[in-house]
Amino acid sequence: MARVGAVVLGVVSPVLVAVAMVIFAGLPQEWRLPVTVTPLTAAGLTFPAIGAFLIVRRPGLKLAWLMIVGGLGGALYDFGQATALASAAGGDLATAGRLRFLALLGWTASTLALEILLPLYSPDGRLPSRRWRAVVWLGVLAVAVEDVRVVVRPDPPLAGHHLPAVIPNPFQVAAMGPYDGLLLTVAWTGIFVAIPLAALSLLLRFRRADPEGRRQIGWPLFAFGVYIVFMLLSVVVPGLYWVSVVWATLIPVALVFSVLRHRLYGIDTIVSRTFVAGGLLAVVGAVYFGVAAVSSLLVSGVGETAGLVAALLTGAFYQPLRRALQRAVDRLLYGPVGDPGVLAERVIQEVRLADPAQALASVIGVLREGLAVQGVAAEVTGTAGVVVGQVGDTPREVPLIWHREQVGRLLVGPPTPRRFPAAHDERVLATLVPYAADVAHAVRMSADLQRSRERILATQEEERRRLRRDLHDGLGQTLSGMAMTISIARHSLKNSPEETDALLRDLRSGMDSVAGDIRQLVHGLRPPVLDDLGLLAAVTALAGEGGAEGAAVEVTAEGELTGLPAAVEVAVYRITQEALTNVRRHAGATRVRVELRREPGTLRLVIADDGAGLAPDRRPGVGLLSMRERAAELGGFCGVTGRPGEGTTVVVELPLAATEVT
């Protein structure tokens, strides 16, 4: 029944407005009002229909019923005025005097429901606190005083809201005439205090809310704030009155977003920019017209000079005023920290002037300030990380993702004691975490590069030691033995040919052994298959040798792969070999795809499988570090990504320009 009633009212209200407009259009010229379309007209057209839509979606929503009642009140206001004027134009002034109370009833319902109660109870149908009941009672009493004043006041000089004085008041009390002005002042003072306080309740909710609540409250705050700004400005610039009328039709749309779709947009940014624009319009307009007026008085008869002075002063004050208003609005919306965009600018400036380790500490410091927490720590994969402040025993964990690969995590500590909670924490994190991830990646790459240099030096020394040992203990001993054999053979050549022949046979066997040792040394320095077959055939041979046992390996290539630098060929071969070995041991894959693509200045290698993927808590092993180090040695990049059950992808990019030999 509630849904049916809401739908009926949602249809009846715009019909009443349409009938009222038709009646207004048919009135004689002398009975027409100066303005027939008002914000109440807009409310009657849109609020009940959208309120009925919300009731259909959520039958128990109190805000929707306030929208329906308030919008229906706006429709009754127009309909009551139109029918009263039509009766008066037809000569039935008594009926016109009674119908004017229908307009009064509509004004009462619309003012209370839409301008006072709706902001106070948005967006969750509850008051911000019990103390705000005083604002409700203030609005109710002020509207009631105005109703009483209109009901009992004598005919002269006015019979009702916007209606001609000739329409009689059937309930007039002559004795109330001397008190009419006092009642008018009391009523409208209360109304003009209650309406801004109702809007202020939204602003306070917005500041104190959590991130989810802030996005929800932002929509009605934005809608009502802009409406009030245009209504106030229309007092100075009458042409803006029609903007406020049109804007009134958008308020229920904003409420729909608040209730149903508030997660779609960052409304706090819209609120901030709107408040700044409204403040600039008001202040710049006041400065311009004020300077123009003063200049006109001081420089009488020189209007061009006054306009020029006003324009120059307005232009001079514009940029400082905009910055001051932006800071004030940011402090109002976000607290003393300010807009997260400003924090991002600070991060950019500090990152430009620092090395990766210092830059990470700077980002963490700004995050700590922006979130207003006791401490923030950054743990970078493979490094010691950075800690600023105290994160406590149960910190919040935020992953640092760089190009779909987790390079570390943030640990956010408990909030610091303060008057207002950080309602924009999610916005700060969304703004600054990408910078932290970039810097964390740089820190990890720097650490990997340092380890790579250390490993290169250690490997060089180990390789030298191995070569020395192999040459000394292997080839050296063998060659020494062969030299002794040759000497013995020379002495026995004339006296014992048979013994010499045996010695020469031993010498031939020794030479074969030396050749085998040399081949092993050469193979350790560079795989011979690269020289024999080329890079593509060598990689294909790896796939065909069971590089990924149990999985079908497909090798594809794009671009010319001949003439590559030797170091690049070795790196691609060894990385592919290690990756296929990992697939065989750990992935359990059925298909593996190996792609080689030569691009201008770059060789790209992709190895993707459909296996088990990577565990979230996995740590890079020796094989993965070796792959990254081989790429880093050539100034390239090696990234490994994959989610559990979705396979693993290795992407390697090696620069060619710096390694090619001309």
C-alpha positions in Angstrom: 0.0 0.0 0.0 2.8 2.4 0.8 4.3 1.9 -2.6 1.0 2.4 -4.3 0.3 5.6 -2.3 3.7 7.0 -3.1 3.3 6.3 -6.8 -0.1 8.0 -6.8 1.2 11.1 -5.0 4.2 11.1 -7.4 1.8 11.4 -10.3 -0.8 13.7 -8.7 1.8 16.3 -7.7 3.1 17.2 -11.2 -0.5 17.0 -12.5 -1.5 19.7 -10.0 1.5 21.9 -11.1 0.5 21.5 -14.8 -3.1 22.4 -14.0 -1.9 25.4 -12.1 0.2 26.6 -15.0 -2.7 26.2 -17.4 -4.9 28.3 -15.0 -2.2 30.9 -14.6 -1.9 31.2 -18.4 -5.6 31.7 -18.8 -6.0 34.5 -16.2 -6.8 38.1 -17.3 -3.7 40.4 -17.3 -4.8 42.3 -14.2 -5.0 39.1 -12.2 -1.7 37.6 -13.2 1.2 37.4 -10.7 4.6 38.9 -11.5 6.2 35.4 -11.0 4.3 32.2 -11.3 7.2 29.7 -11.5 9.1 29.4 -8.2 11.3 26.8 -6.5 8.1 25.4 -5.1 7.0 24.7 -8.6 10.2 22.9 -9.4 9.7 20.9 -6.1 6.2 19.9 -7.1 7.4 18.6 -10.4 10.3 16.5 -9.3 10.4 15.7 -5.6 7.2 13.5 -5.4 8.1 11.5 -8.5 11.7 10.8 -7.4 10.5 10.2 -3.8 8.0 7.6 -5.2 10.9 6.0 -7.1 12.9 5.7 -3.9 9.9 4.3 -2.0 9.5 1.6 -4.6 13.1 0.7 -4.1 13.2 1.2 -0.3 9.7 1.3 1.2 10.7 2.4 4.7 12.9 5.3 3.6 11.9 8.4 5.6 13.7 10.8 3.3 11.5 9.7 0.4 8.3 10.5 2.3 9.7 13.9 3.2 10.4 14.5 -0.5 6.9 13.4 -1.4 5.2 15.6 1.2 7.3 18.6 0.5 6.9 18.3 -3.3 3.2 17.8 -2.9 3.1 21.0 -0.8 4.8 22.9 -3.6 2.2 21.7 -6.0 -0.7 22.6 -3.6 0.9 26.1 -3.2 0.7 26.7 -7.0 -2.7 25.0 -7.4 -4.1 27.0 -4.4 -2.8 30.3 -5.8 -4.1 29.6 -9.3 -7.6 28.5 -8.3 -7.9 31.5 -5.8 -7.0 33.9 -8.6 -9.3 32.2 -11.0 -12.2 32.5 -8.5 -11.4 36.1 -7.8 -11.2 36.9 -11.5 -14.6 35.2 -11.9 -16.0 37.5 -9.2 -16.3 34.9 -6.4 -14.0 36.6 -3.8 -15.3 34.6 -0.9 -14.2 31.3 -2.5 -10.9 32.9 -3.4 -10.4 33.9 0.2 -10.8 30.3 1.3 -8.7 28.8 -1.5 -5.8 30.9 -0.5 -5.4 28.7 2.6 -4.8 25.7 0.3 -1.7 27.7 -0.9 -0.7 28.4 2.7 -1.0 24.7 3.5 1.2 23.8 0.6 3.8 26.5 1.6 3.9 25.1 5.1 4.4 21.5 4.1 7.0 22.4 1.5 9.0 24.7 3.7 9.1 22.3 6.7 9.7 19.1 4.7 12.2 20.3 2.1 14.0 23.2 3.5 14.3 22.3 7.2 13.6 18.6 7.9 15.1 17.1 4.7 18.6 18.5 5.2 18.5 17.7 9.0 17.5 14.1 8.4 19.7 13.4 5.3 21.1 11.0 4.4 20.2 8.3 6.9 16.8 9.5 8.2 18.2 10.4 11.7 19.2 13.7 13.3 22.9 14.3 13.7 22.3 14.3 17.5 19.5 15.1 20.0 20.7 18.7 20.2 19.5 19.3 16.7 15.9 18.8 17.8 16.1 22.5 18.8 16.4 23.4 15.1 13.4 21.2 14.3 11.3 23.0 16.9 12.6 26.4 15.8 11.5 25.7 12.2 8.2 24.3 13.3 7.4 27.3 15.6 8.6 29.9 13.0 6.4 28.4 10.3 3.5 28.1 12.7 3.8 31.8 13.7 3.8 32.7 10.0 0.7 30.5 9.4 -1.1 32.1 12.3 -0.2 35.6 11.1 -1.5 34.9 7.6 -4.7 33.3 8.9 -5.7 36.0 11.4 -4.3 39.2 9.8 -6.8 41.8 8.5 -7.4 42.3 4.8 -5.4 45.5 4.3 -2.8 45.7 3.0 -2.4 42.1 1.9 -4.7 39.1 2.1 -2.1 36.3 1.7 1.1 35.1 0.1 1.6 36.8 -3.3 -2.2 37.3 -3.7 -3.9 40.6 -4.5 -5.2 42.6 -1.5 -8.7 42.6 -2.8 -9.1 38.9 -1.9 -10.8 38.9 1.6 -9.6 37.0 4.6 -12.6 35.2 6.1 -10.8 34.5 9.4 -9.3 38.0 10.0 -8.9 39.3 13.5 -8.9 43.1 13.4 -7.2 43.3 16.8 -4.1 41.5 15.4 -3.4 44.3 13.0 -0.9 46.2 15.3 1.0 43.0 15.9 1.4 41.9 12.2 4.8 43.4 11.8 6.1 41.8 15.0 4.8 38.4 14.0 6.3 38.8 10.5 9.7 39.6 12.0 9.6 36.8 14.5 8.5 34.2 12.0 10.9 35.0 9.2 13.8 35.5 11.6 13.2 32.0 12.8 12.9 30.6 9.3 16.0 32.3 8.1 17.9 30.9 11.1 16.5 27.4 10.8 17.2 26.8 7.1 21.0 27.7 7.2 21.3 25.6 10.4 19.7 22.7 8.7 22.3 23.0 5.8 25.1 23.4 8.4 24.1 20.1 9.9 25.0 18.4 6.6 28.4 20.2 6.6 29.1 19.0 10.1 28.0 15.4 9.2 30.3 15.6 6.2 33.3 16.5 8.2 32.8 14.0 11.0 31.7 11.1 8.8 33.8 8.1 7.8 34.9 7.8 4.1 31.7 6.0 3.1 29.4 8.4 4.9 31.3 11.4 3.5 30.6 10.3 0.0 26.9 9.8 0.8 26.5 13.1 2.7 28.3 15.0 0.0 25.5 14.8 -2.5 22.7 16.5 -0.5 25.3 18.9 0.9 26.3 19.9 -2.6 22.8 20.2 -3.8 21.4 22.3 -0.9 24.6 24.4 -0.7 24.4 25.5 -4.3 20.7 26.2 -4.0 21.2 28.4 -1.0 24.1 30.2 -2.7 22.0 31.0 -5.7 19.1 32.1 -3.7 21.2 34.5 -1.7 23.0 35.8 -4.8 19.6 36.4 -6.5 18.9 39.1 -4.0 21.8 41.1 -5.5 21.5 39.7 -9.1 17.9 39.0 -9.8 18.7 37.1 -12.9 20.2 34.3 -10.8 16.7 33.6 -9.4 15.9 31.4 -12.4 19.1 29.5 -11.8 18.0 28.6 -8.3 14.6 27.5 -9.7 16.3 25.2 -12.2 18.7 23.9 -9.6 15.8 23.1 -7.3 14.8 20.4 -9.8 18.3 18.8 -9.4 18.2 18.5 -5.6 16.1 15.2 -5.6 18.5 13.8 -8.2 21.4 14.4 -5.8 19.4 12.7 -3.1 18.9 9.6 -5.3 22.7 9.4 -5.8 23.1 9.8 -2.0 20.8 6.9 -1.3 21.5 4.5 -4.1 24.7 5.4 -6.1 26.9 7.6 -3.9 30.0 5.4 -4.5 30.2 6.4 -8.2 32.0 9.8 -7.8 34.3 11.7 -5.5 31.7 14.2 -4.4 33.9 15.9 -1.9 36.0 17.3 -4.8 32.8 18.7 -6.3 31.7 20.2 -3.0 35.1 21.8 -2.5 35.3 23.3 -6.0 31.7 24.5 -5.9 32.2 26.3 -2.6 35.4 27.9 -3.9 33.6 29.0 -7.1 30.6 30.4 -5.1 32.9 32.3 -2.7 34.9 33.7 -5.6 31.7 34.8 -7.4 30.4 36.5 -4.3 33.6 38.2 -3.2 34.8 39.2 -6.7 31.4 40.6 -7.5 31.3 42.6 -4.2 34.8 43.9 -4.9 34.0 44.9 -8.4 30.7 46.7 -7.7 32.1 48.2 -4.5 35.2 49.6 -6.2 33.1 50.8 -9.1 30.7 52.6 -6.8 33.4 54.2 -4.8 35.4 55.3 -7.9 32.2 56.7 -9.4 31.7 58.9 -6.3 35.3 60.0 -6.1 35.8 60.5 -9.9 32.4 61.9 -10.8 31.4 61.6 -14.4 34.2 59.3 -15.4 32.5 55.9 -15.6 35.2 54.3 -17.8 37.8 55.1 -15.1 35.7 53.5 -12.4 35.2 50.4 -14.5 38.9 50.1 -15.3 39.9 50.5 -11.6 37.3 47.9 -10.5 38.5 45.4 -13.1 42.2 45.9 -12.2 41.6 45.5 -8.5 39.4 42.5 -9.1 42.1 40.9 -11.3 44.8 41.6 -8.7 42.8 40.0 -5.9 41.5 37.0 -7.9 44.4 34.6 -7.6 45.3 35.2 -3.9 41.6 35.1 -3.1 41.2 31.8 -4.9 44.1 30.3 -3.0 42.8 31.6 0.3 39.3 30.3 -0.3 40.7 26.9 -1.4 42.7 26.6 1.8 39.8 27.6 3.9 37.4 25.2 2.2 40.0 22.4 2.4 40.5 22.9 6.1 36.7 23.0 6.6 36.2 19.8 4.6 39.4 17.8 5.4 40.5 19.4 8.7 44.0 20.9 9.3 45.7 18.4 6.8 44.0 19.9 3.7 43.2 18.5 0.3 44.9 15.2 -0.6 45.8 16.7 -3.9 48.0 19.3 -2.1 49.7 16.4 -0.2 50.4 14.8 -3.6 52.1 17.9 -4.8 54.3 17.9 -1.7 55.2 14.3 -2.3 56.2 15.0 -5.9 58.4 17.9 -4.9 60.2 15.9 -2.2 60.6 12.8 -4.4 62.3 14.8 -7.1 65.0 16.0 -4.7 65.8 12.8 -2.8 67.3 9.4 -3.5 64.9 6.4 -3.3 65.5 5.6 0.4 65.0 9.2 1.5 62.0 9.6 -0.9 60.3 6.7 0.7 60.7 8.2 4.1 59.3 11.5 2.8 56.2 9.7 1.3 55.7 7.9 4.6 56.0 11.1 6.5 53.4 12.8 4.3 51.1 9.8 4.6 51.4 9.9 8.4 50.5 13.6 8.4 47.7 13.2 5.9 46.1 10.3 7.7 46.8 11.8 11.1 48.0 8.6 12.6 50.7 7.8 15.1 52.9 6.0 12.6 53.2 4.5 9.2 55.7 1.8 8.1 56.6 0.7 4.6 57.9 -2.8 4.1 59.5 -3.3 0.7 60.1 -6.8 -0.6 63.7 -7.7 -0.1 64.7 -4.6 1.9 64.5 -3.5 5.5 61.8 -0.9 4.9 61.1 2.4 6.5 59.2 3.2 9.8 57.9 6.7 10.8 56.4 6.8 14.2 54.7 3.9 16.0 52.4 1.6 14.1 51.2 -0.4 17.2 50.4 -4.1 17.5 47.5 -4.3 15.1 48.3 -1.9 12.2 46.2 -1.7 9.1 47.8 -3.3 6.1 47.7 -1.7 2.6 49.5 -3.5 -0.3 51.8 -1.5 -2.5 51.2 -2.5 -6.1 53.4 -1.6 -9.0 52.3 -2.7 -12.5 50.1 -5.4 -11.0 53.0 -6.7 -8.9 53.1 -6.3 -5.1 56.4 -4.7 -4.2 55.7 -4.2 -0.5 53.0 -3.1 2.0 52.1 -0.2 4.2 51.4 -0.6 7.8 49.2 2.2 9.1 49.1 2.8 12.9 46.3 4.0 15.1 44.9 7.6 14.7 46.3 10.4 16.8 44.0 12.1 19.3 42.2 15.0 17.6 38.9 16.8 17.5 37.6 15.4 14.2 38.3 11.9 12.8 40.0 11.6 9.4 37.0 11.1 7.2 39.1 11.2 4.0 41.5 8.5 4.9 40.5 6.4 1.8 41.0 9.5 -0.4 44.5 10.1 1.1 45.5 6.5 0.6 44.1 6.4 -3.0 46.1 9.6 -3.8 49.4 8.8 -2.1 49.7 5.0 -2.2 50.6 5.0 -5.9 53.5 7.3 -5.2 54.6 5.1 -2.3 54.4 2.1 -4.6 56.5 3.8 -7.3 59.1 4.8 -4.7 59.0 1.4 -3.1 59.7 -0.2 -6.5 62.6 2.2 -6.9 63.9 1.2 -3.5 63.6 -2.4 -4.4 65.3 -1.9 -7.7 68.1 0.1 -6.0 68.6 -2.7 -3.5 68.4 -5.3 -6.3 71.0 -3.3 -8.2 73.3 -3.1 -5.2 72.9 -6.8 -4.5 73.5 -7.5 -8.2 76.7 -5.5 -8.2 77.8 -7.4 -5.1 76.9 -10.7 -6.7 78.6 -9.7 -9.9 81.8 -9.0 -8.0 81.5 -12.2 -6.0 80.7 -14.1 -9.1 83.7 -12.7 -10.9 85.9 -13.6 -8.1 84.4 -17.1 -7.9 84.7 -17.5 -11.7 88.4 -16.4 -11.5 89.0 -18.8 -8.7 87.3 -21.6 -10.6 89.2 -20.9 -13.7 92.5 -20.7 -11.7 91.7 -24.0 -10.1 90.6 -25.7 -13.3 93.6 -24.3 -15.2 96.1 -25.1 -12.4 94.7 -28.4 -11.2 93.3 -29.7 -14.4 94.9 -28.3 -17.6 98.1 -27.2 -15.8 98.7 -30.7 -14.4 97.7 -32.4 -17.6 100.0 -30.2 -19.7 102.8 -30.7 -17.2 102.4 -34.4 -17.5 102.3 -34.2 -21.3 105.5 -32.2 -21.3 107.2 -34.9 -19.2 105.9 -37.5 -21.5 107.3 -35.7 -24.5 110.7 -35.4 -22.8 110.8 -39.2 -22.0 109.7 -40.0 -25.5 112.5 -38.0 -27.0 115.1 -39.9 -24.9 113.6 -43.3 -25.7 113.0 -42.6 -29.4 116.3 -44.2 -30.7 116.8 -46.9 -28.1 113.2 -48.1 -27.5 110.7 -47.4 -30.4 108.1 -49.6 -28.7 108.2 -47.6 -25.5 108.1 -44.4 -27.4 105.0 -45.5 -29.3 103.3 -46.3 -26.0 104.2 -42.9 -24.6 102.8 -41.1 -27.7 99.6 -43.0 -27.4 99.3 -41.8 -23.8 100.1 -38.3 -25.0 97.3 -38.5 -27.5 94.8 -39.6 -24.8 96.0 -36.7 -22.7 95.4 -34.3 -25.6 91.8 -35.6 -25.8 91.3 -35.0 -22.1 92.7 -31.4 -22.5 90.3 -30.7 -25.4 87.4 -32.0 -23.2 88.4 -29.7 -20.4 88.6 -26.7 -22.7 85.2 -27.5 -24.1 83.7 -27.5 -20.6 85.4 -24.2 -19.8 84.0 -22.6 -23.0 80.5 -24.0 -22.3 80.5 -22.5 -18.9 81.4 -19.1 -20.4 78.7 -19.1 -23.2 76.3 -21.9 -24.3 77.6 -23.2 -27.6 74.1 -23.8 -28.8 73.7 -20.0 -29.2 76.6 -19.9 -31.7 75.6 -23.2 -33.4 71.8 -22.6 -33.8 71.0 -19.0 -32.9 68.8 -17.6 -30.2 65.4 -18.6 -31.5 66.5 -22.2 -32.2 68.3 -22.4 -28.8 65.2 -21.3 -27.0 63.1 -23.8 -29.0 65.5 -26.5 -28.1 65.1 -25.6 -24.4 61.3 -26.1 -24.8 61.8 -29.3 -26.7 64.2 -30.8 -24.1 61.5 -30.9 -21.4 62.1 -27.4 -20.1 58.6 -27.6 -18.7 57.9 -31.3 -18.2 54.2 -32.3 -18.7 53.3 -28.9 -20.3 53.0 -28.1 -24.0 55.5 -25.2 -24.7 54.8 -22.9 -27.7 57.6 -20.6 -28.8 56.9 -17.6 -31.1 59.1 -14.8 -32.3 58.5 -11.4 -33.9 61.2 -9.2 -35.5 64.8 -10.0 -36.5 66.6 -12.0 -33.8 69.9 -12.3 -35.6 72.8 -9.9 -34.8 71.8 -9.4 -31.2 74.5 -8.5 -28.6 76.1 -11.6 -27.1 75.2 -10.5 -23.6 71.6 -10.2 -24.5 71.5 -13.6 -26.1 73.0 -15.2 -23.0 70.6 -13.4 -20.6 67.5 -14.4 -22.6 68.7 -18.0 -22.8 69.5 -18.3 -19.1 66.3 -16.5 -18.0 64.2 -18.8 -20.2 66.0 -21.8 -18.9 65.4 -20.8 -15.3 61.7 -19.9 -16.0 61.0 -23.2 -17.7 62.7 -25.0 -14.8 60.5 -23.2 -12.3 57.4 -24.2 -14.3 58.5 -27.9 -14.3 59.2 -27.9 -10.6 56.4 -25.7 -9.1 53.7 -24.6 -11.6 51.9 -27.8 -12.5 51.0 -26.1 -15.8 49.5 -27.7 -19.0 50.5 -25.0 -21.4 53.4 -22.6 -21.6 53.8 -19.7 -24.0 57.2 -18.2 -24.8 57.3 -15.0 -26.8 60.3 -13.2 -28.2 59.7 -9.8 -29.8 62.3 -7.4 -31.0 61.1 -3.8 -30.9 63.1 -0.6 -31.7 65.8 -0.5 -29.1 64.3 -3.3 -27.0 64.1 -7.1 -26.9 61.0 -8.4 -25.0 60.6 -11.9 -23.6 57.3 -13.2 -22.2 57.0 -16.6 -20.5 53.4 -17.3 -19.4 51.9 -20.5 -18.0 48.4 -21.6 -16.9 49.7 -23.2 -13.6 49.1 -22.7 -9.9 50.2 -19.0 -9.9 52.0 -17.2 -7.1 51.1 -17.3 -3.4 50.3 -13.9 -1.8 53.0 -14.4 0.8 55.6 -15.9 -1.4 59.2 -14.7 -1.2 61.5 -14.5 -4.3 63.9 -17.4 -4.4 67.4 -17.7 -5.8 66.2 -18.4 -9.3 63.9 -15.3 -9.4 66.6 -13.1 -8.0 69.1 -14.5 -10.6 66.6 -13.7 -13.4 66.2 -10.1 -12.2 69.9 -9.6 -11.7 70.6 -10.8 -15.2 68.1 -8.3 -16.6 69.4 -5.5 -14.3 73.0 -6.1 -15.3 72.0 -5.0 -18.8 69.9 -2.2 -17.7 66.7 -4.1 -18.3 63.6 -5.2 -16.3 62.3 -8.5 -15.2 58.8 -8.7 -13.6 56.9 -11.7 -12.3 53.2 -11.5 -11.8 50.4 -14.0 -11.1 47.5 -14.8 -8.8 46.8 -18.1 -7.2 45.1 -20.4 -9.7 45.6 -18.0 -12.6 49.1 -18.9 -13.8 52.4 -16.9 -13.8 53.8 -14.5 -16.3 57.4 -13.5 -16.6 58.0 -10.3 -18.6 61.6 -9.3 -19.5 62.6 -6.2 -21.3 66.3 -5.8 -22.3 67.6 -2.6 -24.0 69.6 -3.1 -27.2 70.9 0.4 -28.0 73.3 0.4 -25.0 74.6 -3.1 -25.6 74.8 -3.3 -29.4 78.3 -3.3 -30.9 78.6 -1.3 -34.1 
